[in-house]
Amino acid sequence: MLLIILIIAFLGMGLYVFMQQKVFGKDPSGARLARIEKSPNYSNGSFHNLSLTEVMPKDASYWGLLNDFLNKPKTVEPDNVLPSIKTDLKTLASEKPTIVWFGHSSYLIKSKKTTVLVDPVFSGSASPVSFFGKAFKGADVYNVEDFPDIDMLVLSHDHYDHLDYVTISKLIPKVKKFYTALGVGAHLEEWGVSPENIVEFDWWEGKKINDALEITSTPARHFSGRGFTRGKTLWSSFVLKIDGYSIFIGGDSGYDHHFKTIGEKFGPFDIALLENGQYGKDWPLIHTSPEETAKVAAELKTKVLMPVHWAKFALGYHAWDEPINRLVKSLEHSDIKLTTPLIGEPVVLDSIYPHKMWWNFKKP
């Protein structure tokens, strides 16, 4: 019995020490927590979605989930190296807003004199440890050294596949301002970002930066957390108005009525970057299916849909190319233009919308 107690104590101490690493960030406190406690979206120590949202349904089995995880089909990852294009980001022409996707939910938006970077993850994995959640071969061809100075770094929420400690630490000298959801600034300060360079938003809050640039936080249906607790920081989507164009930055979100509201308040959009991948039967409310992604695009009143949140990490149990194939089918009779660039291939609003089915690169 004594031996068992000692083993448990040793494991507990080891876990405690492990959780003190900077990669896990820090919970909000002080003035930041005081502001959070005034949010209409926060109660009983946690942020909440607009609609009742369970991360997993009540009838979901954790043993079943574990079994699914341990028995992922081989198709969750591509067999060969993903094709990509290495664009020179520092000399990228941008008279019109130009978007370069880096796989999953990381992308750069450059328009005239403004450079925006969204949810950058360039460490090679989407987890607190390097050996788990590794990027697909060919999907991690960009690194921090490839980037110019960043005027706005936008962070949708604090999950590891959107907020990466290694990447942020390296980017700090290049970034003028960080724009994120309420509470996420606590992680950034813990990692060395100056408080004056962090702007945090509650839903429907925004900031007009100049006559040609404005950002507004809008709701999402998701959750947050980097450790054992959830909901200490907010999750968000964003509306970016830049040089006369409207761009929807979707972040992570399950389907809900907030998309229609956003479309009515801010639409139509010139382009919407929406998650399309990593959905699953055991978490149907916090991620959209491809068919729901198509529905969201319509409710946002977007002219162009660019799917993200796929083609870099296997965080769901579906085939890696299933999301894009289902989305293409869902939009067959839609007026919404679908653009599907390779990793690194520029999309230029009102001009260049790549639409090759490049994900079939291994098929006969």
N, C-alpha and C positions, 0 to 999 in steps of 0.2 A: 504493500500500500504506500509506504514511504517513497519507494522508487517511482511509482506512478505519479505521485504528487510532485516529486522533483522533476520528472520529465515534463509534466504539464507546465510547471513553473518556468522551466528552461525554454520551452517552446513559446510560452507567453512573453517572456522577456525578449526572445529573439524577434518575435513579431512586432513588439513595441519598438525595438531599436530599428527594425526595417522600416516601419512606418514613419520614422522621424526624418527620412531622406527628403531632400528638397523637391524631388519630383512630385511628391504628393501635395505640394502647395501648403496653403494655410487657410483656415476658416476665417470669415470676416469677424472683426471685433471693433471695439471703440466707436468712433464716429461713423464708420462704414456700417457697422451693425445697427446703430441707432437709426440710420437712414433706412436700412432694410426693414426694420420693424415697423416703419410707417407706411410701407408699401401695401396697397390693397390686394396684392397677389401673395402676401406673406402672412401666415398665421401659425400659431402653435409650433414655432421653431423651424418652419419650413416654407419654401415657396410652393405654390400650387398652380395647376393648370386651370384654364377657364372652365373646362368640363371635368367631371370626376374621371380620373385616369389612373388605372392600375398598370404598373410596369409590366406585370404578368397577370393573366386572368386567374381567378380564384381556383378554377379547376385544372390549372397547369400543374404538372408534376415536376418537382425539382430533379427527381431521379430520371424522369424522362428527358428533361433538359440536359442533364449530365450525359445520358446515354447518346443523345443527339450530338453533343459536343465531341464525345470520344469516338463517334462513328460518322464523322463528316464524310460525305462522298468526295472522291478525288476531284470531282469537277468544280469544287469551290475555288480552286486555283487553276489558272491556265497551264497547259502542259509546257509551253515554250515561253521564251522571252517576249514580253509585250513590245510592240513597235512604238516608237516615239519620235518626236522631232526636237532637236536642241536649238531653240530660238535664243538669240542674243537679247536678253531682257534689258540690258543697259542701253541698247541703241534702238529699241523697239519704236517704230513710228506709231503715232497715236493722235492724229488729227480728229479721228472719231474714236469713241471708247473701244478699246481693244482688250480682249480677255484671253488669257493663257491659263489653261488648266494643267494641274500637276498630278492628277489622279486623286481619287476620293473627293474630299471637300476643300482642297487647297487650290486657290487660283489667284491670279494677279489681274487687276483692272487698271489699265493705263489710259488716261484721257488728257490730251494736251500736256499741261504741266503737272498733273496730279497722278500719283501712283498709289494704288490701294492694294493691299495684300489681305486675303481672307483665310483664316483657319490654317496657317502653315504647319505642315508636319513633314519634316525632311530628315528625321533621325533614322529612318529605316524600319520603324515599328510603331504600332499604335497601342502601347501599353507602358506601364512603369518599368518594365524589364525588357532588355533588347532582344531576348530570345523568343518572345511571345508576340503574336500579332504582326509578324514580319511582312513587309511589303512584297508584292509580287516581283519577280525578276523583270527588270525593264521599266518598272513603275516608279523607281526612285532615282531618276537620272539627274535631277536638279538638287543643288545644295545652296546653302546660304550665300556662299561666295558668288553665285551667279546673279544675285539680285542687286538692283540699284538702291539708292536711298528710298525709304518708304514714307510717304506723307501720312497715310492712315493704315494702321494694322487693325483689322476688324476680327473680333473673336466672338463666335456665336454662343459658346458655352464651354464648360470646363472638362468635358470628356477627353480622354487621351488621344482619340483620333481627330480631335479639333484643336486641342491645346496641348502642345508638346514642349516640355521643359527644355530639352536639349536645343530645339530649334529657336525658341523664344530667347534663351540665354545668348545665343550667337547673334540674333537679330537686333538686340537692344541698341547697339551703337548706330544702326541704320534707320531706326524708326523715330519719327517726330512725335506721333501721338498714337496711343492705343485706344480703341473704341470697343466697348464690350458691354455685356449684361451686368446688371447690378450684383455686386459681390465678387465677381471674378477678379477685380483689381487686387484683392487680398493675395491671390496666388502671384500676380505679377510683381507686387511690391516685395514679396518674399524672395523672388528671383532676381531682384535688383533694379526693377523699373522705378524711376522717380515718380512719386505721387502726382506731381504736376503734369506728367505726361500721360495720365490715365483718365479717360472719360467713361463713366458708367451710366447706363440707362435702365430705367424701368420701362415696361411696355408703354408705348405711345409717347415716350419722351424722345426728344431729338435735339439736334444742334445744327444751326446754319453756320457753316464755317466761312463762306464768302458768297458772293452773288451767284456763283456757278456751282456751289458744292453744299449739299445738305444731307444729313443722315438721320434716320428715325428708327428707333427700336419698335418692332411689332411682335405680337404674340407668336408663340410656337407651342406645340403639344409634345412635351418631352420630359426630361428630368435631368438632374445634375449630380455630381459627386465624383471624387477621386479616391475616396477611402471607403469606410464602412457606412458612412452616413450619406443621405441624399437630401437634396433640396436646400442646401445652405447658400447656394448661389443660383441666380436666375439663368434661364435659357432663352434665346431670342432669335428671331429673324430680323432682317433690316431692310429698309427702303433707302436706296442710295440715289439721290438726284445729282447728276454730274454733267455739266456742260450742255444742259437742255435735254438730257436723256434720263429715263427712269429705269433703274435696275433693282430687281428683287433678289436679295441674298437670303436664301431659305434656311440655312442652318439645318438642324434636325427637327422633324415634326411629324407626328401622326396626323391623320385627317381630322378636321373639326371645322366648325362654322367660322373660325377666325379668318380663314383664307378669303371667304366671300366678303367679309367686312373689310379686309385689307384692299381687295380689288375695288370695292366701292369707294373707299377713302383715297386711295393713291393710284389706282389704275387709270388708263391702261399702262402696262409696262412694255418697254422696248425689248426686254429680255428678263426671264426668270431663271435663276439657277436653283434647281430643286433636287432634293435627295431622291435617288432612285436605286436602292440597293440596301442590303443588310436588314431587310425585313424578315419576319419569321412568324410562324403560327403561335408561338408562345409569347410574343410581344406585339400584338396587332394594333395597339393604340398609340405607340410611340414612334412608329415609322410608317410611311406610306407604302402600299403596294404599288407596282407600276401603273395599274389601272387607276388608283387613287391619285398618283402623280399627274396623270393626264387630266383628271377631273380638277385638281388644284390649279393647273395651268389655265384651264378655262375660267375658273372662278376668279383668278387674279387678273383676267383680261390681258394676258401677255401675248405679244406678237410672236415671240420666239421662246422656245423652251430649250434649255441646256441642262441635261441630266448630270448630276454629280453624285458623290457618295458611293461610287462603284469603281472597279478596275484598279484597285490598289491593295486593299486588305480583305481577307476573308473573315468577316465578323458575323455573317449569317451562315445558314446551312444550304442555301440555294447554289446552283451552278453560277460561276462568276459572271457569265454572259447572259444569264436568264433575265435579269432586270431590263437590260437594254432591248432584248428581243421582244419581251412582253410590252414594253413601252412603244416600240415602233408599231406593233400591231394595234395598240390602243389608239394611236393617232392616225391610222390609215385614212379615216374619213373626217379628219379635223382640219380646220383652216390654220391651226397653229403650226408654225414652222419649227421643225426639230433640227437642232445642230448637234453633231456628234464628233467633235474634234479628237484627234489623237492627243495624247499627253504631249504638251509643248506646242501644239499647233494653234496659231492665233485665230480668234474669232473677232471680226471687225463689224460693229453694228452698222446696219444699212448698207453693208458691202459684202463681207465674206462670211459665209456660214457653212463650214465643212460638214458634209453629210455622207461620207463614205462609211460602209459597214466594215470598218477596219478590224473589228473583233472576230471576223470570220477568217483571220489570216492563216489559221492552221487547217481550215476545212477545204476539202477538194472542190 
